[in-house]
Amino acid sequence: MALTEIDHLDDEMSECMDNCLEAAQACEWCADACAGEGEEMARCIRLCRDVADLTTLHARFMARDSGYHAELAATCAEACEECAEECEQHDDDHCQLCAEKLRECAETCREMAA
């Protein structure tokens, strides 16, 4: 949960930060679980790792009130959507949960980008 003491975070930004951090956790779990499932999961692993890095970077940019966070939000939303599409193709529980968290993150990141 985003720190409520950070005075520049409004409710939308706090929700986006929380969603970014949850998406990063889901992606790390998904990538790790997919690692043992064979070569067909390589794209899922790569996308999850990219998104985990992007979403944590975006959360850090929001926390420090970076002037670049809106631009990063658009990139983050796009990456989340691409990764969610990949994860949705797999029946594994970790992929399905990851896709769900990614969709939530993409939605709030799009709002931050607007």
PyMOL commands that set and color helices and strands:
alter all, ss='L'
color gray80, all
select helices_A, chain A and resi 11-34+39-63+69-88+93-113
alter helices_A, ss='H'
color red, helices_A
deselect
rebuild
show_as cartoon
